[in-house]
Amino acid sequence: MRAQRRMWTTAAVTTAAVAGVLVFQGVTGTSGPDHDGRAADAKSAPVKPDVHRTALKTSPDGDSASLARRDTEPFSLLGVTWTDPAARVTGSVEARTRSAATGDWTGWLPLDTEIDGRTESGRSGVRGTTEPRWVGPSDGVEVRVLADDGARAGLPEGLRLDTVDPGGHTTPLAAEPAAFSVEETPSEEPTPGEEPSVTPPSEEPVEEPTDEPSPTPTTETPAPPSPTPSTEPPTPSASPTTPTTSPSPTLPPAPPSTVPQPPVVSRAAWKADESLSTEAPDYLDQVKAVFVHHTAQTNAYSCADSAAIVRGLHTYHVKSNGWKDLGYNFIVDKCGTVFEGRKGGVDRPVMGAHTYGFNRDTTGIAVIGMYTDTKAATAATTSVARVAAWKLGQYKADPAGSVQLTAGANGNNMDHKKFVAGGQYAFPRISGHRDGFATECPGLSLYRQLPAVRSLAAGPVTGLTITSVTGANASGSTYYTRSKITVGWKATTPSAFVKSYELLVGGKPVATVKGNVTSAPATLVAGKHSVQVRATHQSGKTSLSPVATVVADTAPPVFSTKPALTLRTGTVNSTAVPLTLKWKATDTASLKEVRLTAPVAKTYGPTTVSASHTAKPAKATAWKMTAYDRAGNTAAASVTGTPVILQESAAKKSGKWTTKSSGSYLGGKSYSSSAKGASLTWTFTGRSASWVVSRAATSGQAYVYVDGKKAATVDLKSSATKYRQAIWTKSWSSSAKHTVKIVVVGTKGRPALTTDGLVYLK
C-alpha cells in the first residue's frame, strides 16, 4: 500500500510537470493516426482503470450488511452492487472514505438506491446497483447497509463494494456544504478558453447490441478518476466528434442538424479504455426525445477531474453494473464541458441505457453533480440545451414540443403515472428521468430548470433589449445624434444559441452581426427614427427588442435673444457691481444646455434665460456663452460690458447737502440731505443705471427722474443699516446719453437720505 501511495504521488508530480502541454486527438477510440494522418501522441493513449470488489458481510437476520473500516487500493469512486438486477435495497446504503491526501475520514455518505438494475436486462452478468459516488482520491473505506423496518424481503443477496480507480491524476474532493452551490465552483476549474478538446462528428457507427429499451439508474453518477498516470483535463475544440470504429457500410450518413453542434470531448480525449466495451453499438431509427439525468452524487468536484469522473462512470457501468458500455449518450460537467458517452458516434442515434422502458428513440444527457436541492450552474444547463437542440434538430423536432413514446417495459414514474409495455405515452421532447421512471433524478432543482432549458433550445432569443446608443445623448426615452451611432444590446439567451443579430432602422436592417456580437453601427439621415434589434435564434425563430427613438439633427441651436447685461439691485463695492446676464436659446430638435464659459464657467438648463452675476467696475468684461443641443450641435454668442461708478461728488447739486465720511461708503464719502427739494443730477452715456444709497430705519424717500421725467418714488427705509445698496435700476435697449436726478421728498419724521453715487453700464 505504501508503495502504491508513492506511485500515486509520483504520478501527480509527473502530471504537474506536463501541465498545459498535453494535446488530445480529434478521434474517438484507441490511439492511432489522427485526422491529419499523424501518429497519435502516446499521451493520448487510453487510461486503464482499476476496479476492486469486496463482499459485504450480511447479518444472520439478513436485515443489515457491512464492511469494516479498512485500508484499500487507491480509488476515487465507489458503489454497492448485488446479484439480482431486479432486486431493490429498501433501506439505506452508506459509506465513509479516507482521503489519500490528508488521511481524514469523511462522514457517512448516502448512496442512492433508486436505480433499476434491469437497465440492460437480458445480458448475462447484469447486477443490481446503487448509484456510484465520486469521493476523490481515497485509500480507506467503511460501508453499512440497513434494510427498512418491516421490509419483508430483507437485503438482496451478493452484496459487495466496488471501488474504481479511473486512472490519471485527480484532486481531493472539496468539503461539500449541505447546500453546495454549483455556481461557486472551485478555482481549479478551467478558465474561459480552456475547454476540453472535441472531435469531429462521427461518420461511422460503432459497437453495441440492444434491441430492447434498456432501463437506467434513477440518479446518475459518473465514475471518478484516481491518482496514477498523469493526465490533464481534455480541451474541447469546436470540431465535432468521430466514432470509435470504422463506419458500417450499410449505415446511412448521419442526418445534418438544423442547429450547430456544440463542442464535445471525444472518448479518445477523455481516455476511454475501449477494451472495456467491445460490443458493437445499437442504433435507433431516430431520436425523438432527450432525457436529462444527474450523476456522481456530489457537486464539490473540480472540473479538472471531469474526464476522470467520466472514466470512472464508464468503468462502473461496465464492470460493476454489467452493462455493455457507459449508459448515457452525453455527460456534462458543472463548467459546461460536454463529454461523449456511449460509443457509436455522437451524431448517430446510438441507443443508450439511461431511462428504463424509454431508451428507444431517445438520448440520455447526464449532468455531473447532485441537484436535489442545488441549482445546476448556468454553464451546465446551457450545454444541456445545446446538445438537446442539436440532437433533436437532426430529426427536425421542436425542443419545446412533445412526442409520443412507446414504453418498452411496465413501470411508473415519479408522479405515479403507470406505463404498460407497448403503450404510447406523451413526453416533452426534453424530459427529466423522473418523467419516465420512479426516481428523484435529475433532482428536483434541475428538473425545475428544464422549462428554461427547453426555452433555450427552442428559442426565440429572450430578454433582448437595447442597452446603449453611443454617439447620441439620451433625454428620457429619446436619443439625439448628429448622424453616426453605435447601438449596444443584450439578451438573456446565451450567445451560443443566437445565430445573428440585425440592427433595424425604420424596420429595415442596416447591419447584421454574428450571435456573439452585441453592438453595431449605423449612420442616420436627419429626422426621427425608430431603432430596434432583431435576434435570430439558431432555430430560426426571431425576436425584436423594444423600439428606441433616435433623432438625427445637424442644425445648430439659435440664440433667439442674444446675451445682454443689465445692472441689478444688491450691494456694490469697489471690486464687484451686481448685474444680470440675460439670453434665450432655442433648437429645432431639443436644446440640452447653455454654458457660460467666460468670465466664469457655469452651465444652465435649457429653460433658464437669466442669471445673477457681478463684474469689476471700470473694466470691460466679455461674457461668452455656448448653446448645446442634444445632438451635439453648438452655437456661440457673447456680450461685453463695463460698469462705471459715479461718485456723489460727480453729480450736479441743488439745495443743501452735507458730506459724510466713513469706510462704509464708496470712496469713503457720501452726501446726505434732509432738505425737501434738494437734488443731485448725474449725466452719463450707457445702457443701464443703478442708484447707490445707504439705508437705515430713519431713512426717508426720494423721487427719481430719468431724462426729465419722474420714473419712481424710492423709500430708503430699512430695519437694518445697510451701505452701498443699489436700490433702484433702469435699463435701455441700447447705449445712449441719459440723466438721472434724485430729489429729497422730505418725508415726515424721517426726511434724511444718504446717497453714495450712481453706477452705469457702458
WOZI-V159956 format. One record per residue. N is the residue number from 1. PHI is phi as a letter, one per 20 degrees, with the letter a starting at -180 (999 if undefined). BURIAL is 1 if it has 24 or more other C-alpha atoms within 12 Angstrom, else 0. Layout:
{{N:PHI:BURIAL} {N:PHI:BURIAL}}
This chain:
{{1:999:0} {2:f:0} {3:f:0} {4:f:0} {5:f:1} {6:f:0} {7:f:0} {8:g:1} {9:f:1} {10:f:0} {11:f:1} {12:f:1} {13:f:0} {14:f:0} {15:g:1} {16:f:0} {17:f:0} {18:d:0} {19:g:0} {20:n:0} {21:d:0} {22:f:1} {23:c:1} {24:e:1} {25:f:1} {26:e:1} {27:c:1} {28:e:1} {29:p:1} {30:f:1} {31:f:1} {32:r:1} {33:f:0} {34:e:1} {35:f:0} {36:e:0} {37:n:0} {38:e:0} {39:f:0} {40:f:1} {41:f:0} {42:g:0} {43:f:1} {44:e:1} {45:f:1} {46:g:1} {47:e:1} {48:e:1} {49:f:1} {50:c:1} {51:c:1} {52:c:1} {53:c:1} {54:c:1} {55:f:0} {56:e:1} {57:e:1} {58:e:1} {59:f:0} {60:g:0} {61:e:0} {62:m:1} {63:e:1} {64:b:1} {65:b:1} {66:b:1} {67:c:1} {68:f:0} {69:g:0} {70:b:0} {71:f:0} {72:c:1} {73:f:1} {74:g:1} {75:b:1} {76:c:1} {77:b:1} {78:b:1} {79:a:1} {80:d:1} {81:c:1} {82:b:1} {83:f:1} {84:e:1} {85:f:1} {86:e:1} {87:f:1} {88:c:1} {89:e:1} {90:e:1} {91:a:1} {92:c:1} {93:c:1} {94:c:1} {95:b:1} {96:c:1} {97:c:1} {98:d:1} {99:f:1} {100:f:1} {101:e:1} {102:d:0} {103:n:0} {104:e:0} {105:e:1} {106:f:1} {107:f:0} {108:f:0} {109:d:1} {110:f:1} {111:d:1} {112:f:1} {113:d:1} {114:e:1} {115:f:1} {116:d:1} {117:f:1} {118:e:1} {119:g:1} {120:c:1} {121:f:1} {122:n:0} {123:e:0} {124:f:0} {125:n:0} {126:f:1} {127:c:1} {128:f:1} {129:b:1} {130:e:1} {131:f:1} {132:f:1} {133:c:1} {134:e:1} {135:c:1} {136:m:1} {137:g:1} {138:c:1} {139:b:1} {140:b:1} {141:b:1} {142:b:1} {143:c:1} {144:b:1} {145:c:1} {146:c:1} {147:f:1} {148:f:0} {149:g:0} {150:n:0} {151:f:0} {152:f:0} {153:f:0} {154:m:1} {155:e:1} {156:f:1} {157:e:1} {158:m:1} {159:f:1} {160:b:1} {161:e:1} {162:d:1} {163:d:1} {164:c:1} {165:d:1} {166:f:1} {167:m:1} {168:n:1} {169:f:1} {170:c:1} {171:d:1} {172:g:1} {173:f:1} {174:f:1} {175:f:0} {176:d:1} {177:f:0} {178:g:0} {179:c:0} {180:f:1} {181:e:1} {182:f:1} {183:f:1} {184:e:1} {185:e:1} {186:f:1} {187:f:0} {188:f:0} {189:f:1} {190:g:1} {191:e:0} {192:g:0} {193:n:0} {194:d:1} {195:f:1} {196:f:1} {197:f:1} {198:d:1} {199:d:1} {200:f:1} {201:f:1} {202:f:1} {203:d:1} {204:c:1} {205:f:1} {206:b:1} {207:f:1} {208:q:1} {209:e:1} {210:r:1} {211:d:0} {212:c:1} {213:f:1} {214:e:1} {215:f:1} {216:b:1} {217:f:1} {218:e:1} {219:c:1} {220:e:1} {221:b:1} {222:f:1} {223:e:1} {224:e:1} {225:e:1} {226:c:1} {227:f:1} {228:a:1} {229:g:1} {230:f:1} {231:c:1} {232:c:1} {233:g:1} {234:f:1} {235:d:1} {236:f:1} {237:d:1} {238:e:1} {239:e:1} {240:f:1} {241:d:1} {242:d:1} {243:f:1} {244:f:1} {245:c:1} {246:f:0} {247:f:0} {248:f:0} {249:f:0} {250:e:0} {251:f:1} {252:f:0} {253:g:0} {254:f:1} {255:f:1} {256:f:0} {257:e:1} {258:f:1} {259:c:1} {260:f:1} {261:f:1} {262:f:1} {263:f:1} {264:c:1} {265:f:1} {266:f:1} {267:f:1} {268:f:1} {269:f:1} {270:e:1} {271:m:1} {272:f:1} {273:e:1} {274:f:1} {275:f:0} {276:f:1} {277:c:1} {278:e:1} {279:e:1} {280:f:1} {281:f:1} {282:e:1} {283:d:1} {284:e:1} {285:f:0} {286:a:1} {287:d:1} {288:e:1} {289:b:1} {290:c:1} {291:d:1} {292:d:1} {293:c:1} {294:c:1} {295:a:1} {296:n:1} {297:l:1} {298:b:1} {299:d:1} {300:e:1} {301:f:1} {302:e:1} {303:f:1} {304:f:1} {305:e:1} {306:g:1} {307:f:1} {308:f:1} {309:f:1} {310:f:1} {311:f:1} {312:f:1} {313:f:1} {314:g:1} {315:f:1} {316:f:1} {317:f:1} {318:e:1} {319:e:1} {320:d:1} {321:f:1} {322:n:1} {323:e:1} {324:f:1} {325:a:1} {326:g:1} {327:f:1} {328:e:1} {329:f:1} {330:b:1} {331:c:1} {332:c:1} {333:e:1} {334:f:1} {335:e:1} {336:n:1} {337:f:1} {338:d:1} {339:d:1} {340:f:1} {341:e:1} {342:g:1} {343:f:1} {344:p:1} {345:o:1} {346:f:1} {347:e:1} {348:d:1} {349:e:1} {350:f:1} {351:e:1} {352:d:1} {353:c:1} {354:c:1} {355:c:1} {356:g:1} {357:n:1} {358:c:1} {359:f:1} {360:f:1} {361:m:1} {362:c:1} {363:c:1} {364:d:1} {365:d:1} {366:d:1} {367:e:1} {368:f:1} {369:q:1} {370:c:1} {371:c:1} {372:f:1} {373:d:1} {374:d:1} {375:f:1} {376:f:1} {377:f:1} {378:g:1} {379:g:1} {380:f:1} {381:f:1} {382:f:1} {383:f:1} {384:g:1} {385:f:1} {386:f:1} {387:f:1} {388:f:1} {389:f:1} {390:f:1} {391:f:1} {392:f:1} {393:f:1} {394:f:1} {395:c:1} {396:l:1} {397:e:1} {398:e:1} {399:f:1} {400:e:1} {401:e:1} {402:c:0} {403:b:1} {404:e:0} {405:d:1} {406:e:1} {407:f:1} {408:e:1} {409:b:1} {410:f:1} {411:r:1} {412:b:1} {413:d:1} {414:f:1} {415:e:0} {416:m:0} {417:f:0} {418:e:0} {419:d:1} {420:d:0} {421:g:0} {422:n:0} {423:f:0} {424:d:0} {425:c:1} {426:e:0} {427:c:1} {428:f:1} {429:g:1} {430:d:1} {431:d:1} {432:e:1} {433:g:1} {434:f:1} {435:f:1} {436:d:1} {437:b:1} {438:f:1} {439:b:1} {440:f:1} {441:g:1} {442:e:1} {443:n:1} {444:g:1} {445:f:1} {446:f:1} {447:f:1} {448:f:1} {449:e:1} {450:f:1} {451:g:1} {452:f:1} {453:f:1} {454:f:1} {455:f:1} {456:f:1} {457:f:1} {458:e:1} {459:n:1} {460:f:1} {461:f:1} {462:d:1} {463:m:0} {464:f:1} {465:b:1} {466:f:1} {467:d:0} {468:b:1} {469:c:1} {470:f:1} {471:n:1} {472:b:1} {473:d:1} {474:e:1} {475:c:0} {476:m:0} {477:e:0} {478:d:1} {479:d:1} {480:c:1} {481:b:1} {482:f:1} {483:a:1} {484:e:1} {485:c:1} {486:c:1} {487:e:1} {488:d:1} {489:b:1} {490:b:1} {491:b:1} {492:f:0} {493:f:1} {494:g:1} {495:f:1} {496:f:1} {497:e:1} {498:e:1} {499:f:1} {500:a:1} {501:c:1} {502:c:1} {503:e:1} {504:d:1} {505:c:1} {506:m:0} {507:n:0} {508:d:0} {509:f:0} {510:d:1} {511:b:1} {512:c:1} {513:c:1} {514:f:0} {515:f:1} {516:e:0} {517:d:1} {518:c:1} {519:b:1} {520:b:1} {521:e:1} {522:b:1} {523:d:1} {524:d:1} {525:e:0} {526:g:0} {527:p:1} {528:e:0} {529:c:1} {530:e:1} {531:d:1} {532:b:1} {533:d:1} {534:d:1} {535:d:1} {536:d:1} {537:f:1} {538:f:1} {539:f:1} {540:o:1} {541:f:1} {542:d:1} {543:b:1} {544:d:1} {545:f:1} {546:g:0} {547:f:1} {548:d:1} {549:e:1} {550:c:1} {551:d:1} {552:e:1} {553:b:1} {554:d:1} {555:e:1} {556:f:1} {557:f:1} {558:c:1} {559:e:1} {560:f:0} {561:c:0} {562:f:1} {563:g:1} {564:b:1} {565:d:1} {566:c:1} {567:f:1} {568:c:1} {569:f:1} {570:q:1} {571:e:1} {572:d:1} {573:b:1} {574:f:1} {575:d:0} {576:b:1} {577:d:1} {578:f:1} {579:b:1} {580:c:1} {581:d:1} {582:c:1} {583:a:1} {584:b:1} {585:d:1} {586:c:1} {587:b:1} {588:f:1} {589:d:1} {590:a:1} {591:f:1} {592:e:1} {593:a:1} {594:c:1} {595:d:1} {596:e:1} {597:d:0} {598:b:0} {599:e:0} {600:c:0} {601:d:0} {602:b:0} {603:c:0} {604:c:1} {605:f:0} {606:f:1} {607:d:0} {608:f:0} {609:c:1} {610:b:1} {611:b:1} {612:e:0} {613:b:1} {614:c:1} {615:c:1} {616:f:1} {617:f:1} {618:m:0} {619:c:0} {620:f:0} {621:c:1} {622:e:0} {623:d:1} {624:d:1} {625:c:1} {626:c:1} {627:e:1} {628:c:1} {629:e:1} {630:f:1} {631:e:1} {632:n:1} {633:f:1} {634:c:1} {635:b:1} {636:d:1} {637:b:1} {638:b:1} {639:b:1} {640:c:1} {641:b:1} {642:c:1} {643:f:1} {644:c:1} {645:e:1} {646:d:1} {647:f:1} {648:f:1} {649:f:1} {650:e:0} {651:e:1} {652:e:0} {653:e:1} {654:b:0} {655:n:0} {656:e:0} {657:c:1} {658:d:0} {659:e:0} {660:d:0} {661:d:0} {662:a:0} {663:f:0} {664:e:0} {665:e:1} {666:f:1} {667:m:0} {668:n:0} {669:c:1} {670:b:1} {671:d:1} {672:c:1} {673:b:1} {674:d:1} {675:e:1} {676:g:1} {677:n:1} {678:f:1} {679:b:1} {680:c:1} {681:c:1} {682:d:1} {683:c:1} {684:b:1} {685:d:1} {686:a:1} {687:d:1} {688:b:1} {689:b:1} {690:b:1} {691:e:1} {692:d:1} {693:c:1} {694:d:1} {695:c:1} {696:b:1} {697:f:0} {698:d:1} {699:f:1} {700:d:1} {701:d:1} {702:b:1} {703:e:1} {704:d:1} {705:d:1} {706:d:1} {707:l:0} {708:n:0} {709:d:0} {710:f:0} {711:d:0} {712:a:0} {713:d:0} {714:d:1} {715:d:1} {716:e:1} {717:f:1} {718:b:0} {719:f:0} {720:d:0} {721:f:0} {722:c:1} {723:c:1} {724:l:1} {725:e:1} {726:f:1} {727:e:1} {728:c:1} {729:c:1} {730:b:1} {731:c:1} {732:c:0} {733:f:0} {734:b:0} {735:f:0} {736:b:0} {737:e:0} {738:b:1} {739:c:1} {740:c:1} {741:c:1} {742:d:1} {743:c:1} {744:f:1} {745:f:1} {746:m:1} {747:g:1} {748:f:0} {749:n:0} {750:b:1} {751:f:1} {752:f:1} {753:b:1} {754:c:1} {755:d:1} {756:d:1} {757:p:1} {758:c:1} {759:d:1} {760:c:1} {761:d:1} {762:d:1}}
